[in-house]
């Protein structure tokens, strides 16, 4: 539950906490623009859901 909140608020941080450093940096670059915030949050949520389903 907390990871989902972090993914919505700080998508880049949620990716970095999952060990995906390069994706986190790319997500941060995408998130810098307000237009990119929504795709970054969706991307982080998809990664979290995929990781939780696979674990």
KALINVEN-V772804 format. One record per backbone hydrogen bond with DSSP energy under -0.5 kcal/mol. CO is the residue of the C=O (numbers start at 1). NH is the residue of the N-H. Records with the same first field share a line. If there is no record, write none. Layout:
CO: NH  NH
//
This chain:
1: 5
2: 6
3: 7
4: 8
5: 9
6: 10
10: 13  14
11: 15
12: 16
13: 17
14: 18
15: 20
16: 19
19: 21
20: 24
21: 25
22: 26
23: 27
24: 28
25: 29
26: 30
27: 31
28: 32
30: 33
33: 37
34: 37  38
35: 39
36: 40
37: 41
38: 42
39: 43
40: 44
41: 45
42: 46
43: 47
44: 48
45: 49
46: 50
47: 51
48: 52
49: 53
50: 54
51: 55
//
